[in-house]
Amino acid sequence: MYSFHIHSTFCDGRNTPEEIVLAALEKDFISIGFSGHGYTGFDLRYCMKDTDGYLTEIRRLKDKYKNKIQIYVGVEEDAFAPVDRMQFDYIIGSFHYFCKNNEYFPIDSNYDYFKKCLDLFRYDVVALAECYYSSFCTYIARRKPDIIGHFDVITKFDELDTSLFLQNAKYNEVAEKYVNIAAESNCIFEVNTGAIARELCTTPYPRENLLHILKKRDAKIILSSDSHNIETLGFGFNEAKLYLRDIGFRYAFALVDNKFKRYEI
């Protein structure tokens, strides 16, 4: 068991880092990584306000539990707010906002906020997707994060109401075009079960059609539960492994001994 997309009370998570470590030990995790939301000065609701304190605490836990579990200090960087990469063992690169007239609109915070994003594009979901993916892929090509976070998170709420994306052939053409572009970066794509844990989705993202493309591209993947509490740490990983094997994947990656290494799923 490995997990590297974990949020704590330093950002919008519910548990302290030490509570998370203890839960990981109970679940026999070999290696974990914390990924607090990087500081976003334009929106302080979700991000870390005390990055120095976060770094100090994770490093303290890394030393305290070094004989029991490997602990890494990462960050989930927003595309609009790059961090000092040298401070972290790894970065997850994610795209959480649309920006218009210097106002930032969160994509995945909740459904009501996402409706505001739809309003920005007058509910033209293809235009929204084109803007999102083109901007995200520009960031990925420039920044080359270690891990690409929830690549198609704009589909997060698609199973709550009328499907705007997944049943839309033109949207799927856009998403498939850009997942091919993102795959050229050779970054690791996370297979994220977080929205399943929140009962918003029935499958991880990237969605199945994109995962088939990533398999054909021989892209690297990493399992992620995008945990915001100890109950969802490693949520659905066994089912996700079976799902990925059905698509054709045989290996995933994990950060072990300070390197991303593949293991059989």
ZADREN-64923 format. One record per residue (C-alpha): x, y, z; residue number from 1. Coordinates in Angstrom, 2 decimals. Example, Ala and Ser with C-alpha at 12.3 -4.5 7.8 and 13.67 -1.06 7.14 Angstrom:
% residues 2
+---------+---------+---------+------+
:    east :   north :      up : resi :
+---------+---------+---------+------+
:   12.30 :   -4.50 :    7.80 :    1 :
:   13.67 :   -1.06 :    7.14 :    2 :
+---------+---------+---------+------+
% end
This chain:
% residues 265
+---------+---------+---------+------+
:    east :   north :      up : resi :
+---------+---------+---------+------+
:    0.00 :    0.00 :    0.00 :    1 :
:    1.25 :    3.42 :   -1.03 :    2 :
:   -0.43 :    6.82 :   -1.14 :    3 :
:    0.99 :   10.23 :   -2.04 :    4 :
:   -2.03 :   12.52 :   -2.42 :    5 :
:   -2.94 :   13.23 :    1.21 :    6 :
:   -4.30 :   16.40 :    2.79 :    7 :
:   -4.08 :   17.23 :    6.49 :    8 :
:   -5.14 :   20.02 :    8.85 :    9 :
:   -2.39 :   22.17 :    7.35 :   10 :
:   -4.80 :   22.79 :    4.44 :   11 :
:   -8.35 :   21.48 :    4.00 :   12 :
:   -7.94 :   18.01 :    5.53 :   13 :
:   -9.63 :   16.87 :    8.72 :   14 :
:   -6.78 :   15.00 :   10.45 :   15 :
:   -3.35 :   16.02 :   11.70 :   16 :
:   -0.33 :   14.61 :    9.91 :   17 :
:    0.49 :   12.37 :   12.87 :   18 :
:   -3.03 :   10.97 :   12.96 :   19 :
:   -2.63 :   10.14 :    9.28 :   20 :
:    0.70 :    8.41 :    9.86 :   21 :
:   -0.79 :    6.28 :   12.62 :   22 :
:   -3.73 :    5.33 :   10.38 :   23 :
:   -1.31 :    4.43 :    7.58 :   24 :
:    0.60 :    2.18 :    9.97 :   25 :
:   -2.61 :    0.42 :   10.97 :   26 :
:   -3.35 :   -0.19 :    7.28 :   27 :
:    0.18 :   -1.53 :    6.66 :   28 :
:    1.26 :    1.20 :    4.29 :   29 :
:    4.87 :    0.95 :    3.17 :   30 :
:    5.23 :    4.54 :    2.01 :   31 :
:    3.10 :    7.71 :    2.15 :   32 :
:    3.49 :   11.28 :    1.01 :   33 :
:    1.74 :   14.40 :    2.21 :   34 :
:    0.57 :   16.84 :   -0.46 :   35 :
:   -0.83 :   19.94 :    1.16 :   36 :
:   -2.38 :   22.46 :   -1.20 :   37 :
:    0.27 :   24.99 :   -2.15 :   38 :
:   -0.34 :   28.58 :   -1.09 :   39 :
:   -2.79 :   30.43 :   -3.34 :   40 :
:   -2.91 :   34.06 :   -2.35 :   41 :
:   -6.01 :   34.65 :   -4.48 :   42 :
:   -8.02 :   32.03 :   -2.51 :   43 :
:   -7.13 :   31.16 :    1.08 :   44 :
:  -10.00 :   28.74 :    1.74 :   45 :
:   -8.19 :   25.53 :    0.82 :   46 :
:   -4.46 :   26.14 :    0.78 :   47 :
:   -1.67 :   25.95 :    3.36 :   48 :
:   -1.08 :   29.21 :    5.20 :   49 :
:    1.93 :   27.89 :    7.14 :   50 :
:    4.14 :   26.10 :    4.65 :   51 :
:    7.21 :   26.32 :    6.90 :   52 :
:    5.30 :   24.71 :    9.76 :   53 :
:    4.08 :   21.99 :    7.40 :   54 :
:    7.60 :   21.21 :    6.20 :   55 :
:    8.91 :   21.10 :    9.78 :   56 :
:    6.12 :   18.79 :   10.98 :   57 :
:    6.35 :   16.29 :    8.12 :   58 :
:   10.12 :   16.12 :    8.48 :   59 :
:    9.68 :   15.53 :   12.22 :   60 :
:    7.32 :   12.65 :   11.53 :   61 :
:    9.64 :   11.30 :    8.85 :   62 :
:   12.38 :   11.00 :   11.45 :   63 :
:   10.14 :    9.79 :   14.29 :   64 :
:    8.65 :    6.91 :   12.28 :   65 :
:   11.62 :    6.16 :   10.01 :   66 :
:   11.87 :    2.56 :   11.22 :   67 :
:    8.17 :    1.89 :   10.58 :   68 :
:    7.13 :    3.69 :    7.40 :   69 :
:    8.62 :    5.90 :    4.70 :   70 :
:    7.22 :    9.43 :    4.78 :   71 :
:    7.67 :   12.07 :    2.06 :   72 :
:    6.82 :   15.75 :    2.00 :   73 :
:    5.10 :   16.77 :   -1.20 :   74 :
:    2.76 :   19.52 :   -2.32 :   75 :
:   -0.24 :   19.81 :   -4.59 :   76 :
:    0.66 :   22.82 :   -6.65 :   77 :
:   -2.02 :   24.79 :   -8.42 :   78 :
:   -1.18 :   25.75 :  -11.98 :   79 :
:   -1.78 :   29.42 :  -11.14 :   80 :
:    0.51 :   29.39 :   -8.08 :   81 :
:    3.88 :   27.67 :   -8.57 :   82 :
:    5.80 :   26.78 :   -5.41 :   83 :
:    9.50 :   26.57 :   -4.62 :   84 :
:   10.01 :   23.06 :   -5.91 :   85 :
:   13.29 :   22.55 :   -4.06 :   86 :
:   11.47 :   22.51 :   -0.72 :   87 :
:    9.56 :   19.32 :   -1.54 :   88 :
:   10.28 :   15.70 :   -2.36 :   89 :
:    7.74 :   15.81 :   -5.20 :   90 :
:    4.96 :   17.95 :   -6.61 :   91 :
:    1.50 :   17.07 :   -7.84 :   92 :
:    0.47 :   19.51 :  -10.54 :   93 :
:   -3.25 :   20.27 :  -10.61 :   94 :
:   -5.56 :   22.76 :  -12.26 :   95 :
:   -8.22 :   23.96 :   -9.80 :   96 :
:   -9.48 :   27.29 :  -11.17 :   97 :
:  -10.69 :   29.26 :  -14.11 :   98 :
:   -9.58 :   32.89 :  -14.03 :   99 :
:  -11.51 :   35.74 :  -15.64 :  100 :
:  -10.91 :   39.45 :  -15.05 :  101 :
:   -8.59 :   38.57 :  -12.15 :  102 :
:  -11.36 :   36.61 :  -10.42 :  103 :
:  -10.74 :   32.92 :   -9.70 :  104 :
:  -13.51 :   30.34 :   -9.96 :  105 :
:  -12.85 :   26.93 :   -8.32 :  106 :
:  -13.52 :   23.94 :  -10.54 :  107 :
:  -13.88 :   21.08 :   -8.07 :  108 :
:  -14.76 :   22.61 :   -4.71 :  109 :
:  -18.48 :   21.87 :   -4.90 :  110 :
:  -21.24 :   21.65 :   -7.47 :  111 :
:  -22.54 :   25.18 :   -6.93 :  112 :
:  -19.09 :   26.63 :   -7.58 :  113 :
:  -18.74 :   24.50 :  -10.68 :  114 :
:  -22.04 :   25.85 :  -12.00 :  115 :
:  -20.43 :   29.30 :  -11.85 :  116 :
:  -17.67 :   27.93 :  -14.08 :  117 :
:  -20.31 :   26.66 :  -16.48 :  118 :
:  -21.88 :   30.12 :  -16.46 :  119 :
:  -18.55 :   31.63 :  -17.50 :  120 :
:  -18.78 :   29.60 :  -20.70 :  121 :
:  -22.58 :   29.95 :  -21.04 :  122 :
:  -22.83 :   26.20 :  -20.50 :  123 :
:  -20.78 :   25.51 :  -23.63 :  124 :
:  -19.03 :   22.48 :  -22.15 :  125 :
:  -16.83 :   21.96 :  -25.19 :  126 :
:  -15.48 :   25.51 :  -24.91 :  127 :
:  -14.99 :   25.00 :  -21.17 :  128 :
:  -13.12 :   21.75 :  -21.79 :  129 :
:  -10.96 :   23.29 :  -24.51 :  130 :
:   -9.96 :   26.13 :  -22.18 :  131 :
:   -9.33 :   23.83 :  -19.23 :  132 :
:   -7.30 :   21.17 :  -21.04 :  133 :
:   -5.28 :   23.55 :  -23.20 :  134 :
:   -4.33 :   25.62 :  -20.15 :  135 :
:   -3.55 :   22.52 :  -18.08 :  136 :
:   -1.40 :   20.98 :  -20.81 :  137 :
:    0.51 :   24.24 :  -21.25 :  138 :
:    1.27 :   24.14 :  -17.52 :  139 :
:    2.26 :   20.45 :  -17.65 :  140 :
:    4.65 :   20.98 :  -20.57 :  141 :
:    6.27 :   23.96 :  -18.86 :  142 :
:    6.41 :   22.68 :  -15.29 :  143 :
:    6.62 :   18.89 :  -15.74 :  144 :
:    5.25 :   18.02 :  -12.29 :  145 :
:    6.22 :   14.64 :  -10.90 :  146 :
:    2.53 :   13.67 :  -10.82 :  147 :
:   -0.38 :   15.02 :  -12.87 :  148 :
:   -3.33 :   15.53 :  -10.53 :  149 :
:   -6.90 :   14.44 :  -11.41 :  150 :
:   -6.50 :   15.15 :  -15.11 :  151 :
:  -10.21 :   15.30 :  -16.02 :  152 :
:  -11.56 :   16.68 :  -12.75 :  153 :
:  -14.05 :   18.79 :  -14.71 :  154 :
:  -16.14 :   15.60 :  -14.95 :  155 :
:  -16.32 :   15.32 :  -11.15 :  156 :
:  -20.00 :   16.30 :  -10.91 :  157 :
:  -21.14 :   14.71 :  -14.17 :  158 :
:  -22.95 :   11.85 :  -12.46 :  159 :
:  -24.88 :   14.08 :  -10.05 :  160 :
:  -27.18 :   15.66 :  -12.61 :  161 :
:  -27.64 :   15.64 :  -16.36 :  162 :
:  -24.42 :   14.40 :  -17.91 :  163 :
:  -22.76 :   17.29 :  -19.68 :  164 :
:  -19.41 :   15.71 :  -20.42 :  165 :
:  -19.13 :   11.94 :  -20.40 :  166 :
:  -22.02 :   11.36 :  -22.81 :  167 :
:  -20.90 :   14.18 :  -25.09 :  168 :
:  -18.92 :   12.95 :  -28.09 :  169 :
:  -17.42 :   16.38 :  -28.82 :  170 :
:  -16.23 :   16.70 :  -25.23 :  171 :
:  -14.62 :   13.26 :  -25.41 :  172 :
:  -12.79 :   14.25 :  -28.58 :  173 :
:  -11.32 :   17.26 :  -26.77 :  174 :
:  -10.34 :   15.25 :  -23.68 :  175 :
:   -8.74 :   12.50 :  -25.76 :  176 :
:   -6.79 :   15.01 :  -27.84 :  177 :
:   -5.31 :   16.62 :  -24.76 :  178 :
:   -4.57 :   13.45 :  -22.80 :  179 :
:   -2.35 :   12.48 :  -25.73 :  180 :
:   -0.61 :   15.84 :  -25.47 :  181 :
:   -0.18 :   15.51 :  -21.70 :  182 :
:    1.24 :   12.01 :  -22.11 :  183 :
:    4.15 :   13.47 :  -24.08 :  184 :
:    5.42 :   15.01 :  -20.82 :  185 :
:    6.30 :   11.56 :  -19.43 :  186 :
:    4.87 :   12.66 :  -16.08 :  187 :
:    3.05 :   10.16 :  -13.90 :  188 :
:   -0.75 :   10.31 :  -14.10 :  189 :
:   -2.59 :    9.72 :  -10.88 :  190 :
:   -5.56 :    7.37 :  -10.92 :  191 :
:   -7.69 :    9.19 :   -8.38 :  192 :
:  -10.43 :    7.47 :   -6.36 :  193 :
:  -11.25 :   10.54 :   -4.26 :  194 :
:  -14.57 :   11.35 :   -5.91 :  195 :
:  -15.70 :    7.74 :   -5.51 :  196 :
:  -15.11 :    8.03 :   -1.77 :  197 :
:  -17.27 :   11.17 :   -1.78 :  198 :
:  -19.98 :    9.29 :   -3.70 :  199 :
:  -19.76 :   11.69 :   -6.63 :  200 :
:  -18.35 :    9.27 :   -9.20 :  201 :
:  -18.50 :    5.55 :   -9.85 :  202 :
:  -15.09 :    5.30 :  -11.52 :  203 :
:  -11.73 :    6.98 :  -10.91 :  204 :
:  -10.36 :    9.76 :  -13.01 :  205 :
:   -8.95 :    9.78 :  -15.58 :  206 :
:  -12.08 :    8.16 :  -16.97 :  207 :
:  -11.92 :    4.83 :  -18.79 :  208 :
:  -11.57 :    6.16 :  -22.35 :  209 :
:   -8.60 :    8.27 :  -21.29 :  210 :
:   -7.02 :    5.41 :  -19.38 :  211 :
:   -7.15 :    3.26 :  -22.52 :  212 :
:   -5.22 :    5.98 :  -24.35 :  213 :
:   -2.69 :    6.22 :  -21.53 :  214 :
:   -2.21 :    2.45 :  -21.66 :  215 :
:   -1.56 :    2.61 :  -25.40 :  216 :
:    0.92 :    5.43 :  -24.76 :  217 :
:    2.64 :    3.29 :  -22.10 :  218 :
:    2.09 :    6.14 :  -19.64 :  219 :
:    3.04 :    5.79 :  -15.98 :  220 :
:    0.29 :    5.76 :  -13.38 :  221 :
:    0.10 :    6.08 :   -9.60 :  222 :
:   -2.83 :    5.21 :   -7.33 :  223 :
:   -4.29 :    8.11 :   -5.37 :  224 :
:   -7.18 :    8.44 :   -2.96 :  225 :
:   -6.85 :   12.24 :   -2.65 :  226 :
:   -7.50 :   11.73 :    1.06 :  227 :
:   -8.85 :   14.51 :    3.25 :  228 :
:   -9.44 :   12.25 :    6.26 :  229 :
:   -8.06 :    8.99 :    7.60 :  230 :
:  -11.17 :    7.03 :    6.61 :  231 :
:  -10.44 :    7.52 :    2.90 :  232 :
:   -6.72 :    6.75 :    3.05 :  233 :
:   -6.18 :    4.24 :    0.26 :  234 :
:   -9.90 :    4.16 :   -0.50 :  235 :
:  -10.89 :    1.74 :   -3.26 :  236 :
:   -7.35 :    0.77 :   -4.20 :  237 :
:   -8.07 :   -2.96 :   -4.52 :  238 :
:  -11.01 :   -2.28 :   -6.82 :  239 :
:   -8.98 :    0.26 :   -8.77 :  240 :
:   -6.21 :   -2.27 :   -9.35 :  241 :
:   -8.70 :   -4.74 :  -10.82 :  242 :
:  -10.19 :   -1.97 :  -12.96 :  243 :
:   -6.75 :   -1.00 :  -14.24 :  244 :
:   -5.81 :   -4.61 :  -14.95 :  245 :
:   -8.96 :   -4.99 :  -17.06 :  246 :
:   -7.78 :   -2.01 :  -19.12 :  247 :
:   -4.38 :   -3.62 :  -19.51 :  248 :
:   -2.16 :   -1.99 :  -16.90 :  249 :
:    0.16 :   -4.29 :  -15.01 :  250 :
:    2.28 :   -1.79 :  -13.10 :  251 :
:    1.85 :    1.36 :  -11.07 :  252 :
:    4.48 :    3.63 :   -9.53 :  253 :
:    5.26 :    4.54 :   -5.93 :  254 :
:    7.84 :    6.73 :   -4.20 :  255 :
:   10.10 :    4.30 :   -2.37 :  256 :
:   13.67 :    4.82 :   -1.19 :  257 :
:   13.53 :    8.36 :   -2.60 :  258 :
:   12.73 :    7.22 :   -6.14 :  259 :
:    9.59 :    6.58 :   -8.14 :  260 :
:    9.64 :    2.83 :   -8.73 :  261 :
:    7.15 :    0.58 :  -10.44 :  262 :
:    5.44 :   -2.35 :   -8.75 :  263 :
:    3.02 :   -4.98 :   -9.99 :  264 :
:   -0.65 :   -4.29 :   -9.34 :  265 :
+---------+---------+---------+------+
% end
